[in-house]
Amino acid sequence: MKPALFQIPVAKPLLNELEVEAVRRVVLSGWVTQGPEVAAFEREFAEFVQADHACAVSNCTTALHLALRAVGVGEGDEVITVSHSFIATANAIRYCAAIPVFVDIEADGFNIDPDLILAEITPRTKAILCVHQLGMPCNLEKIVGIGRNHGIPVIEDAACATGSEILWNGAWQKIGAPQADIACFSFHPRKVVTTGDGGMLTTANAEYDQKFRLWRQHGMSVPDTVRHGSKQVIYEVYPELGYNYRMTDLQAAIGRVQLARLPALVAQRRHLAELYREGLGNIPWLETPAEPSWARSNWQSYCVKLPPWLDQRDTMQALLDIGISTRRGIMNIHREGAYADKSSHRVAASHLARSVAAQEGAVILPLFAQMTQNEVSFVVEALRDLCIDRQAATA
Ligand SMILES: *Cc1c(COP(=O)(O)O)cnc(C)c1O
Protein backbone atom coordinates (compact mmCIF):
# COMPACT_ATOMS: atom_id res chain seq x y z
CA MET A 1 0.00 0.00 0.00
CA LYS A 2 1.18 3.52 -0.81
CA PRO A 3 1.86 5.80 2.17
CA ALA A 4 -1.10 8.10 2.82
CA LEU A 5 -0.76 11.54 1.24
CA PHE A 6 -2.69 13.12 4.05
CA GLN A 7 -3.65 12.20 7.61
CA ILE A 8 -6.97 13.91 8.07
CA PRO A 9 -8.74 13.59 11.42
CA VAL A 10 -12.52 13.91 11.53
CA ALA A 11 -12.25 16.86 13.94
CA LYS A 12 -9.58 18.84 15.74
CA PRO A 13 -9.94 21.59 18.34
CA LEU A 14 -8.13 24.87 17.71
CA LEU A 15 -6.14 25.64 20.85
CA ASN A 16 -2.87 27.53 21.14
CA GLU A 17 -0.76 29.85 23.31
CA LEU A 18 -3.71 32.17 23.93
CA GLU A 19 -5.51 29.43 25.86
CA VAL A 20 -2.27 28.51 27.64
CA GLU A 21 -1.82 32.11 28.76
CA ALA A 22 -5.41 32.29 29.99
CA VAL A 23 -5.00 29.17 32.11
CA ARG A 24 -1.65 30.40 33.44
CA ARG A 25 -3.31 33.62 34.62
CA VAL A 26 -5.97 31.64 36.48
CA VAL A 27 -3.55 29.16 38.06
CA LEU A 28 -1.41 31.98 39.41
CA SER A 29 -4.49 33.85 40.68
CA GLY A 30 -5.12 31.09 43.22
CA TRP A 31 -8.87 30.87 42.46
CA VAL A 32 -9.31 27.83 40.24
CA THR A 33 -12.93 26.71 40.37
CA GLN A 34 -16.28 28.46 39.75
CA GLY A 35 -15.36 32.05 40.44
CA PRO A 36 -14.60 35.27 38.55
CA GLU A 37 -13.63 33.55 35.27
CA VAL A 38 -16.88 31.55 35.20
CA ALA A 39 -18.84 34.75 35.89
CA ALA A 40 -17.02 36.55 33.06
CA PHE A 41 -17.51 33.63 30.66
CA GLU A 42 -21.24 33.62 31.47
CA ARG A 43 -21.52 37.37 30.81
CA GLU A 44 -19.65 37.07 27.53
CA PHE A 45 -21.63 34.04 26.39
CA ALA A 46 -24.95 35.74 27.25
CA GLU A 47 -23.84 38.79 25.31
CA PHE A 48 -22.77 36.67 22.33
CA VAL A 49 -26.09 34.81 21.98
CA GLN A 50 -28.11 37.77 23.31
CA ALA A 51 -29.59 35.79 26.20
CA ASP A 52 -30.83 37.34 29.44
CA HIS A 53 -29.12 34.66 31.51
CA ALA A 54 -26.26 32.21 30.96
CA CYS A 55 -25.19 29.67 33.60
CA ALA A 56 -22.01 27.62 33.16
CA VAL A 57 -21.92 23.97 34.23
CA SER A 58 -19.63 20.95 33.99
CA ASN A 59 -20.92 19.70 30.62
CA CYS A 60 -24.00 19.63 28.40
CA THR A 61 -25.37 16.43 29.94
CA THR A 62 -25.60 18.09 33.35
CA ALA A 63 -27.05 21.20 31.65
CA LEU A 64 -29.81 19.04 30.14
CA HIS A 65 -30.49 17.45 33.53
CA LEU A 66 -30.89 20.86 35.20
CA ALA A 67 -33.03 22.19 32.34
CA LEU A 68 -35.43 19.24 32.52
CA ARG A 69 -35.69 19.49 36.30
CA ALA A 70 -36.27 23.25 36.12
CA VAL A 71 -39.31 22.86 33.87
CA GLY A 72 -40.70 20.26 36.27
CA VAL A 73 -39.91 16.95 34.58
CA GLY A 74 -40.16 14.21 37.19
CA GLU A 75 -40.88 10.55 37.80
CA GLY A 76 -43.08 8.91 35.16
CA ASP A 77 -43.34 12.04 33.01
CA GLU A 78 -42.76 11.87 29.28
CA VAL A 79 -40.38 14.01 27.24
CA ILE A 80 -40.64 14.03 23.45
CA THR A 81 -37.26 13.84 21.75
CA VAL A 82 -35.28 11.92 19.11
CA SER A 83 -33.49 8.60 19.25
CA HIS A 84 -31.19 9.83 16.47
CA SER A 85 -28.87 11.74 18.82
CA PHE A 86 -25.96 11.28 21.18
CA ILE A 87 -27.07 9.09 24.08
CA ALA A 88 -26.78 11.97 26.59
CA THR A 89 -29.95 13.56 25.16
CA ALA A 90 -32.13 10.70 26.41
CA ASN A 91 -29.99 9.80 29.43
CA ALA A 92 -30.68 13.25 30.91
CA ILE A 93 -34.42 12.51 30.71
CA ARG A 94 -33.90 9.23 32.54
CA TYR A 95 -31.87 10.99 35.27
CA CYS A 96 -35.22 12.67 36.09
CA ALA A 97 -36.87 9.21 36.25
CA ALA A 98 -38.86 10.31 33.21
CA ILE A 99 -39.47 8.52 29.93
CA PRO A 100 -37.98 9.61 26.60
CA VAL A 101 -40.50 9.38 23.75
CA PHE A 102 -38.59 8.92 20.51
CA VAL A 103 -39.94 10.40 17.29
CA ASP A 104 -38.32 10.13 13.88
CA ILE A 105 -36.22 12.66 11.99
CA GLU A 106 -37.14 14.54 8.82
CA ALA A 107 -36.81 12.93 5.39
CA ASP A 108 -34.36 15.57 4.18
CA GLY A 109 -32.21 16.17 7.25
CA PHE A 110 -31.01 14.87 10.60
CA ASN A 111 -33.34 16.83 12.90
CA ILE A 112 -36.65 15.95 14.57
CA ASP A 113 -39.66 15.94 12.22
CA PRO A 114 -41.95 18.51 13.87
CA ASP A 115 -44.99 17.02 12.14
CA LEU A 116 -44.61 13.83 14.20
CA ILE A 117 -44.65 15.54 17.60
CA LEU A 118 -48.36 16.26 17.95
CA ALA A 119 -49.43 12.61 17.77
CA GLU A 120 -47.16 11.76 20.74
CA ILE A 121 -48.43 14.39 23.16
CA THR A 122 -50.21 12.82 26.14
CA PRO A 123 -51.31 14.20 29.53
CA ARG A 124 -47.93 13.01 30.83
CA THR A 125 -45.88 15.05 28.32
CA LYS A 126 -43.86 17.55 30.40
CA ALA A 127 -41.35 18.83 27.84
CA ILE A 128 -40.12 18.65 24.28
CA LEU A 129 -36.35 18.22 24.04
CA CYS A 130 -35.32 19.05 20.48
CA VAL A 131 -31.76 18.74 19.18
CA HIS A 132 -29.87 20.99 16.75
CA GLN A 133 -28.12 17.93 15.38
CA LEU A 134 -24.60 18.38 13.97
CA GLY A 135 -25.02 22.14 14.49
CA MET A 136 -27.93 22.49 12.06
CA PRO A 137 -30.84 24.37 13.68
CA CYS A 138 -34.01 22.27 13.90
CA ASN A 139 -37.37 23.74 12.92
CA LEU A 140 -37.89 25.73 16.10
CA GLU A 141 -40.70 27.83 14.69
CA LYS A 142 -42.93 24.76 14.36
CA ILE A 143 -41.69 23.08 17.53
CA VAL A 144 -42.04 26.14 19.75
CA GLY A 145 -45.47 26.73 18.17
CA ILE A 146 -46.60 23.26 19.23
CA GLY A 147 -45.13 23.74 22.69
CA ARG A 148 -46.89 27.08 23.21
CA ASN A 149 -50.22 25.72 21.93
CA HIS A 150 -50.12 22.86 24.43
CA GLY A 151 -48.42 24.62 27.35
CA ILE A 152 -45.41 22.32 27.05
CA PRO A 153 -41.94 23.82 27.64
CA VAL A 154 -39.37 23.35 24.88
CA ILE A 155 -35.71 22.72 25.72
CA GLU A 156 -33.03 22.92 23.04
CA ASP A 157 -30.17 20.42 23.06
CA ALA A 158 -27.80 22.88 21.43
CA ALA A 159 -24.71 20.82 22.35
CA CYS A 160 -23.40 21.11 18.79
CA ALA A 161 -24.88 24.48 17.90
CA THR A 162 -22.69 27.16 19.52
CA GLY A 163 -22.46 29.89 16.87
CA SER A 164 -25.32 28.56 14.70
CA GLU A 165 -28.06 31.01 13.74
CA ILE A 166 -31.76 30.95 13.00
CA LEU A 167 -34.10 33.42 11.33
CA TRP A 168 -36.50 34.33 14.13
CA ASN A 169 -39.28 36.89 13.83
CA GLY A 170 -37.62 38.23 10.69
CA ALA A 171 -34.10 38.68 12.09
CA TRP A 172 -31.07 36.41 12.40
CA GLN A 173 -30.44 35.31 15.98
CA LYS A 174 -27.83 33.10 17.56
CA ILE A 175 -29.07 29.76 18.85
CA GLY A 176 -29.32 30.26 22.63
CA ALA A 177 -31.11 33.63 22.61
CA PRO A 178 -33.01 31.35 23.45
CA GLN A 179 -35.79 30.90 20.95
CA ALA A 180 -37.41 28.19 23.13
CA ASP A 181 -37.41 28.10 26.96
CA ILE A 182 -33.89 26.88 27.73
CA ALA A 183 -30.90 26.07 25.51
CA CYS A 184 -28.07 23.74 26.57
CA PHE A 185 -24.57 23.88 25.06
CA SER A 186 -21.51 21.61 25.13
CA PHE A 187 -17.85 22.55 25.11
CA HIS A 188 -16.54 19.01 24.62
CA PRO A 189 -13.52 18.90 22.25
CA ARG A 190 -15.71 17.37 19.53
CA LYS A 191 -17.79 20.56 19.39
CA VAL A 192 -16.96 23.86 17.68
CA VAL A 193 -15.48 25.52 20.78
CA THR A 194 -14.10 23.65 23.76
CA THR A 195 -13.14 24.01 27.40
CA GLY A 196 -12.01 20.37 27.64
CA ASP A 197 -15.40 19.56 29.09
CA GLY A 198 -18.01 22.16 29.85
CA GLY A 199 -21.56 23.27 29.35
CA MET A 200 -23.84 26.32 29.41
CA LEU A 201 -27.53 26.95 29.97
CA THR A 202 -29.19 30.04 28.53
CA THR A 203 -32.70 31.24 29.28
CA ALA A 204 -34.87 34.35 29.43
CA ASN A 205 -36.45 33.05 32.65
CA ALA A 206 -34.81 34.43 35.81
CA GLU A 207 -36.38 31.75 38.03
CA TYR A 208 -34.89 28.96 35.94
CA ASP A 209 -31.50 30.66 36.07
CA GLN A 210 -31.67 30.89 39.87
CA LYS A 211 -32.45 27.19 40.08
CA PHE A 212 -29.50 26.30 37.84
CA ARG A 213 -27.20 28.33 40.06
CA LEU A 214 -28.52 26.71 43.23
CA TRP A 215 -28.49 23.13 41.93
CA ARG A 216 -25.09 23.25 40.21
CA GLN A 217 -23.44 23.89 43.56
CA HIS A 218 -24.98 21.27 45.88
CA GLY A 219 -28.12 23.35 46.44
CA MET A 220 -26.00 25.68 48.57
CA SER A 221 -27.73 28.98 49.37
CA VAL A 222 -24.56 31.10 49.33
CA PRO A 223 -21.95 30.64 46.60
CA ASP A 224 -18.27 30.43 47.60
CA THR A 225 -17.56 33.71 45.87
CA VAL A 226 -19.97 35.58 48.13
CA ARG A 227 -18.79 33.92 51.34
CA HIS A 228 -15.16 34.53 50.44
CA GLY A 229 -15.64 38.26 49.94
CA SER A 230 -17.88 38.82 52.95
CA LYS A 231 -16.80 40.90 55.96
CA GLN A 232 -19.45 39.12 58.00
CA VAL A 233 -19.63 35.47 58.99
CA ILE A 234 -22.16 33.72 56.77
CA TYR A 235 -23.71 30.29 57.35
CA GLU A 236 -24.99 28.70 54.17
CA VAL A 237 -28.05 26.42 54.02
CA TYR A 238 -29.07 23.65 51.63
CA PRO A 239 -32.79 23.99 51.01
CA GLU A 240 -32.96 21.56 48.04
CA LEU A 241 -31.16 18.55 46.64
CA GLY A 242 -28.33 19.77 44.46
CA TYR A 243 -25.36 18.38 42.55
CA ASN A 244 -21.75 19.21 41.88
CA TYR A 245 -22.11 20.43 38.30
CA ARG A 246 -19.61 23.27 38.53
CA MET A 247 -17.37 24.50 35.76
CA THR A 248 -13.86 25.38 36.90
CA ASP A 249 -12.28 28.79 36.40
CA LEU A 250 -9.53 27.04 34.41
CA GLN A 251 -12.14 25.83 31.92
CA ALA A 252 -13.93 29.18 31.82
CA ALA A 253 -10.68 31.02 31.06
CA ILE A 254 -10.19 28.74 28.05
CA GLY A 255 -13.84 29.22 27.12
CA ARG A 256 -13.46 33.00 27.01
CA VAL A 257 -10.60 32.71 24.51
CA GLN A 258 -12.53 30.15 22.48
CA LEU A 259 -15.61 32.37 22.43
CA ALA A 260 -13.54 35.24 21.06
CA ARG A 261 -12.36 32.89 18.29
CA LEU A 262 -15.85 31.58 17.56
CA PRO A 263 -16.97 33.99 14.79
CA ALA A 264 -13.78 33.26 12.82
CA LEU A 265 -14.11 29.52 13.44
CA VAL A 266 -17.70 29.48 12.22
CA ALA A 267 -16.83 31.56 9.15
CA GLN A 268 -14.05 29.12 8.26
CA ARG A 269 -16.28 26.09 8.83
CA ARG A 270 -18.97 27.61 6.63
CA HIS A 271 -16.35 28.19 3.93
CA LEU A 272 -15.20 24.55 4.13
CA ALA A 273 -18.80 23.29 4.05
CA GLU A 274 -19.35 25.35 0.92
CA LEU A 275 -16.27 23.73 -0.67
CA TYR A 276 -17.67 20.31 0.20
CA ARG A 277 -21.06 21.24 -1.23
CA GLU A 278 -19.49 22.40 -4.49
CA GLY A 279 -17.22 19.37 -4.80
CA LEU A 280 -19.64 16.69 -3.64
CA GLY A 281 -22.52 18.31 -5.51
CA ASN A 282 -20.94 16.99 -8.71
CA ILE A 283 -21.15 13.41 -7.47
CA PRO A 284 -24.76 12.51 -8.30
CA TRP A 285 -25.02 9.51 -5.97
CA LEU A 286 -24.23 11.33 -2.74
CA GLU A 287 -26.76 13.42 -0.83
CA THR A 288 -25.14 16.46 0.75
CA PRO A 289 -26.78 18.10 3.80
CA ALA A 290 -29.26 20.86 2.98
CA GLU A 291 -29.35 24.13 4.92
CA PRO A 292 -32.90 25.55 5.17
CA SER A 293 -33.28 29.20 4.14
CA TRP A 294 -34.01 30.09 7.80
CA ALA A 295 -30.89 28.39 9.22
CA ARG A 296 -27.15 29.07 9.29
CA SER A 297 -25.27 26.05 10.57
CA ASN A 298 -21.92 26.25 12.31
CA TRP A 299 -21.25 22.93 10.51
CA GLN A 300 -20.11 21.18 13.67
CA SER A 301 -20.21 18.08 11.46
CA TYR A 302 -20.68 17.52 7.73
CA CYS A 303 -22.71 14.36 7.20
CA VAL A 304 -23.45 12.90 3.75
CA LYS A 305 -25.94 10.17 2.85
CA LEU A 306 -24.48 7.29 0.84
CA PRO A 307 -26.23 5.56 -2.05
CA PRO A 308 -27.66 2.12 -1.14
CA TRP A 309 -24.87 0.30 -2.98
CA LEU A 310 -22.14 2.00 -0.98
CA ASP A 311 -21.63 0.09 2.25
CA GLN A 312 -20.97 2.34 5.26
CA ARG A 313 -18.23 0.29 6.91
CA ASP A 314 -16.51 -0.44 3.58
CA THR A 315 -16.59 3.28 2.70
CA MET A 316 -15.18 4.32 6.06
CA GLN A 317 -12.41 1.68 5.90
CA ALA A 318 -11.46 2.59 2.31
CA LEU A 319 -11.16 6.25 3.34
CA LEU A 320 -9.21 5.38 6.49
CA ASP A 321 -6.79 3.33 4.37
CA ILE A 322 -5.77 6.52 2.57
CA GLY A 323 -5.58 8.61 5.75
CA ILE A 324 -9.11 10.03 5.98
CA SER A 325 -10.91 9.57 9.30
CA THR A 326 -14.71 9.54 9.25
CA ARG A 327 -17.50 8.59 11.65
CA ARG A 328 -20.72 6.70 11.03
CA GLY A 329 -24.04 8.55 11.03
CA ILE A 330 -25.46 9.66 14.36
CA MET A 331 -26.32 6.76 16.69
CA ASN A 332 -29.86 5.62 17.49
CA ILE A 333 -30.29 5.66 21.25
CA HIS A 334 -33.09 3.07 21.29
CA ARG A 335 -30.77 0.49 19.71
CA GLU A 336 -28.23 0.57 22.56
CA GLY A 337 -28.06 -1.91 25.41
CA ALA A 338 -28.79 0.82 27.94
CA TYR A 339 -32.23 1.08 26.30
CA ALA A 340 -32.87 -2.65 25.88
CA ASP A 341 -35.43 -2.50 28.68
CA LYS A 342 -38.59 -1.45 26.84
CA SER A 343 -39.92 0.36 29.91
CA SER A 344 -37.00 2.82 29.70
CA HIS A 345 -38.50 4.67 26.73
CA ARG A 346 -41.37 4.79 24.29
CA VAL A 347 -41.06 4.66 20.49
CA ALA A 348 -43.53 6.80 18.52
CA ALA A 349 -46.22 4.94 16.63
CA SER A 350 -44.76 6.45 13.45
CA HIS A 351 -41.58 4.39 14.08
CA LEU A 352 -37.97 5.40 13.51
CA ALA A 353 -37.16 4.20 10.00
CA ARG A 354 -35.39 7.41 8.95
CA SER A 355 -33.35 7.50 12.15
CA VAL A 356 -32.14 3.95 11.53
CA ALA A 357 -31.42 4.67 7.85
CA ALA A 358 -29.41 7.78 8.78
CA GLN A 359 -27.33 5.84 11.30
CA GLU A 360 -26.56 3.08 8.83
CA GLY A 361 -26.35 5.00 5.58
CA ALA A 362 -24.64 8.29 6.37
CA VAL A 363 -21.01 9.17 7.01
CA ILE A 364 -19.53 12.19 8.81
CA LEU A 365 -16.60 13.68 6.87
CA PRO A 366 -13.62 15.56 8.32
CA LEU A 367 -14.26 19.23 9.01
CA PHE A 368 -12.19 21.45 11.28
CA ALA A 369 -11.06 25.06 11.10
CA GLN A 370 -7.44 24.25 10.21
CA MET A 371 -8.48 22.02 7.31
CA THR A 372 -7.06 23.15 3.95
CA GLN A 373 -8.74 23.41 0.55
CA ASN A 374 -6.40 20.65 -0.67
CA GLU A 375 -7.56 18.36 2.08
CA VAL A 376 -11.21 18.99 1.22
CA SER A 377 -10.43 18.23 -2.46
CA PHE A 378 -8.63 15.05 -1.44
CA VAL A 379 -11.69 13.83 0.50
CA VAL A 380 -14.03 14.77 -2.37
CA GLU A 381 -11.88 12.96 -4.95
CA ALA A 382 -11.54 9.90 -2.73
CA LEU A 383 -15.33 9.69 -2.39
CA ARG A 384 -15.81 10.15 -6.13
CA ASP A 385 -13.31 7.36 -6.93
CA LEU A 386 -14.96 5.09 -4.40
CA CYS A 387 -18.45 5.72 -5.81
CA ILE A 388 -17.28 4.91 -9.34
CA ASP A 389 -15.30 1.86 -8.23
CA ARG A 390 -18.04 0.32 -6.05
CA GLN A 391 -20.77 1.04 -8.56
CA ALA A 392 -18.79 -0.74 -11.27
CA ALA A 393 -18.36 -3.68 -8.88
CA THR A 394 -22.11 -4.02 -8.27
CA ALA A 395 -23.06 -3.54 -11.95
C1 LIG B 1 -22.06 16.11 22.72
C2 LIG B 1 -23.51 16.05 22.90
C3 LIG B 1 -24.09 16.00 24.16
C4 LIG B 1 -23.30 15.83 25.42
O1 LIG B 1 -22.44 16.90 25.68
P1 LIG B 1 -21.37 16.75 26.89
O2 LIG B 1 -20.86 18.16 27.05
O3 LIG B 1 -20.31 15.81 26.42
O4 LIG B 1 -22.09 16.27 28.08
C5 LIG B 1 -25.47 16.04 24.25
N1 LIG B 1 -26.24 16.10 23.16
C6 LIG B 1 -25.72 16.13 21.92
C7 LIG B 1 -26.62 16.23 20.74
C8 LIG B 1 -24.33 16.09 21.74
O5 LIG B 1 -23.82 16.10 20.51
The ligand as a Tripos MOL2 file, in Angstrom:
@<TRIPOS>MOLECULE
LIG
   15    15     1     0     0
SMALL
NO_CHARGES

@<TRIPOS>ATOM
      1 C1        -22.0620   16.1120   22.7160 C.3       1 LIG1
      2 C2        -23.5110   16.0510   22.8980 C.ar      1 LIG1
      3 C3        -24.0940   15.9990   24.1610 C.ar      1 LIG1
      4 C4        -23.2960   15.8340   25.4220 C.3       1 LIG1
      5 O1        -22.4380   16.8960   25.6830 O.3       1 LIG1
      6 P1        -21.3690   16.7520   26.8910 P.3       1 LIG1
      7 O2        -20.8630   18.1560   27.0520 O.co2     1 LIG1
      8 O3        -20.3120   15.8130   26.4240 O.co2     1 LIG1
      9 O4        -22.0870   16.2690   28.0830 O.co2     1 LIG1
     10 C5        -25.4720   16.0380   24.2490 C.ar      1 LIG1
     11 N1        -26.2380   16.1000   23.1570 N.ar      1 LIG1
     12 C6        -25.7170   16.1330   21.9240 C.ar      1 LIG1
     13 C7        -26.6210   16.2310   20.7390 C.3       1 LIG1
     14 C8        -24.3330   16.0920   21.7440 C.ar      1 LIG1
     15 O5        -23.8170   16.0970   20.5110 O.3       1 LIG1
@<TRIPOS>BOND
     1     1     2 1
     2     2     3 ar
     3     2    14 ar
     4     3     4 1
     5     3    10 ar
     6     4     5 1
     7     5     6 1
     8     6     7 2
     9     6     8 1
    10     6     9 1
    11    10    11 ar
    12    11    12 ar
    13    12    13 1
    14    12    14 ar
    15    14    15 1
@<TRIPOS>SUBSTRUCTURE
     1 LIG1         1 GROUP 0 **** ****
